[in-house]
Amino acid sequence: MESRKKTARMAGLLYLLASLPGIFSLLYVPSHFIVSGNAGATAGKIASQEVVFRIGILCEVAGFTGFILVVGQLYRLLSEVNKAQASMMFLLMLVSIPISLVNVLNEIAALMLIRGGDYLSVFNQPQREALAMLFLKLHGQGFVVAQIFWGLWLIPFGILVYKSGFLPRVLGVLLVIACFGYLADSLLAFRLLSEGVAGILGQLTLAELPIILWLLIMGAKEKALAATA
């Protein structure tokens, strides 16, 4: 039987590997390519660096697909604490993955419009650029929906860590705190929070990082839950 420490470290490794592509695809690519309010400049940057844009799409797909393995490994680690809560954690993350993957189609559509083609000849270039910007905006809004679940899955995850007895309780508290960072970004998009408040609360997502490092480096205690209790 695989040891708990080994299971935890594998979860941490998968967590890290699945998160790294997102740094490029979700942070670098939008900030590098999208010129606010200028569809022509945005299209020009994508056309001139199409390979980089395509790598961003690939990283996005790889990262979201990788989280299927992450949540599966976490379920193996934490289901002994409370199977119902572990199932809820699993389902909430699993719901976000198809939303995120389908959302990638908006980027692909934008790229197709920018590249053009005979079947797009009914649109002139400014129209195609405007439509491409629309799809890029829709891509951003798709993440607003996905972020709701990126936040919600951290609640049962945090509770399980807190109750586990083989992981530090503070990590569970930090996970629940991180949840509100993701939800704040979504509430901002729905105009339910001001930019200032959402900007401050959005920093709470960083509270998710310690669990990744702890699982990867320290793993989990091997002692039984009953002994801890």
N, C-alpha and C positions, 0 to 999 in steps of 0.2 A: 504493500500500500504506500502511495506517495506521501511523504511527510508534509505536514502543514507548512513548514518553513519553505520547502521547495515549491509548493503550490502558490504561496504568497509571492515568492520571488518571480515566478513565471508570470503571475498576474501583473506585477510591477513592470516587468520587461515588456509585456504586450501592451500595457497601458502607455508606456513611454513611446514605443515604436508606432503605435496608432496615433499618438498625439503630435508627433514631430511633423508629419506631412501637413497637418492643419496650420502650423505656424507659417508655412510657405503659401498654402492655397487660400487661407482665410484672412491672413494679415498682410502678407507682402503683395500678392497679386492684385487685390482690389486697390490698395493704396498706390501701387506702381502704375496701373493701367487706366484706372477711371479718373478722368478729369471732370470734376463737378461742373455741370452746366454746359459742357462742350462735347457734343456727340462726335463731331468731326475729329477733334484732337484725340479722343478716346479710341476711335476706330483706327486712326493713324498709328497710334502706339501699339495696338494689338496686331495690326497688319505688319508692322516692322519687326515685331518680336513674337511672331506667331508660335514659335517652338516653346518659348518660355510660358506663354499662355496655355498651350496644350499640356505642358508639364504640370501646371497648376491644376488643370482638370484631372489629370491622372492622379496627382497627390490627393486630391479631394476624394476621389473614388476609393483609393487605397486606404486612406485614413478611416473613412466611415465603415468600410468593409471590415477593417481590422478591429473595430469596436465590437463586432459580433463575437470575436474570440476573447476580447477583454472581459465583457460582461459574462460570458460563459465560464471563464476561469474564476472570476469573482464569485459567481454562483457556487462553484465547487468549493471555494474557500469558506463562504459564509452561510451556506444553506443549513449547516448543522446548528447555527445560532437560532434561526427562525426561518423555516422553509417558506412560510407565507410571505414574509417580508422580503426574502431573497427572490421569490418569484415576482413580486411587485417591482423590485429593482430591475430584474431582468426584462420584464415587459415594457417598462417605461423607457429604458434605453433602446429596446428593440423597435418600439414605435417610431423613434426619431430617425432610425437608419433609412428606411424606405423614403421618408420625407426628404431627407438630405440627398439621397442618391437621385431621386426624380428631379430634385431641384437643379442638379448638374446639367440637365437638358437645357435650362435657360442659358447657360454659358455656351453650350454647343450651338444653340440657335443663333446667339449673337455672333459667334465666329463664322457660321455659314453665311449670315447676312453681310458681314464685312468682306468675306472672300468673294461674294457675288456668284454669278452663274447665269446661264441662259434662262433658266426657269424664274429668275428674279429680275429679268429685264423690264418687267412692268413697273418696277420701282426705280427711281433715279438714285444717284449716290447719296444725296442728303437724306432721302427717305429711308434708305437702307441703314444709314448710320443712326438715324433717330430710332428706328425699330431695334437696332442692336443695343442701343443705350437702354431702351425700354426693357429688353430681356435681361440686361445686366442689373437693372433696378429690381426686376422681379426675382432675380437670383438672390439679391440682398434681402428682399422681403421673405423669401422662402426660409432663410435662416432665422427670421423672427419667430416663425412657427416652430422650427426645430429646436430653437433655444429654450422654449418652454419645457420641452422634455429633457433637454440637456440639464436643466436645473432640477426638475422634479425627481429624476432618478437618484439624485444625490441625497434626497431625504431618507428613503429606506436604506440606502447604502450607508449613510452616516449613522443611522440608528443601529444597524447591524454591527458596524465597527465599534460603536460605543458599548454595546451589550456583549461583545464577543469575549472579552477577557483575555484574548491573545494578541490584541492590537491596542495601542494607547487610546484612551478615551478622547483625548484632545483632538485626535485625527477625525473622529466621528463628529465632534462639534464643528470643526473647520469645514467639513463636507456640507453640513447643513447651512452654514454661513455662506459657502460658495454658491449654493442654490439661489440665493437672493440676488447675487450678481448677475446670473444668467436671466432671471426673471425681470430684473430692472431694465436690461437691454430691450427685452420684448415689450415691456410696458411703455418705454420711451417711443418705440415705433408706433404703438397704438395711441400715442399722445396722452397717456395716463400718468406720465411722470415728466417733470421738467428736465431739460438737458443737464443742468447742474447737479440735481439729485441723482439722476441716472448715471452720470459720469462718476460720482463718488461711489455709489453702490456697485457699479460695474467692476470696480477694482477688487471686489470681494471674490471674483472668480479665481483670483490667485490663491485663495485658500484651498483650492483643489490640489495644488502642486505637492504639498507635504506627503499626502498619502501615496503618491506615485513613487517618491524617493524612498519613503519608509519601506514600502513593499519590496522595492528593487534591492535595497541595501540591507535592511534588517530582517525582512521576511516577517514571520509571525512566531509567537511562542508555541512550543510543542505541548505544554501542559494542558490537561483536560479542562473543559469549561466547569465541570463540577468542582474541581480543585480550586479554581479561581473564585467561584462563588463562595 
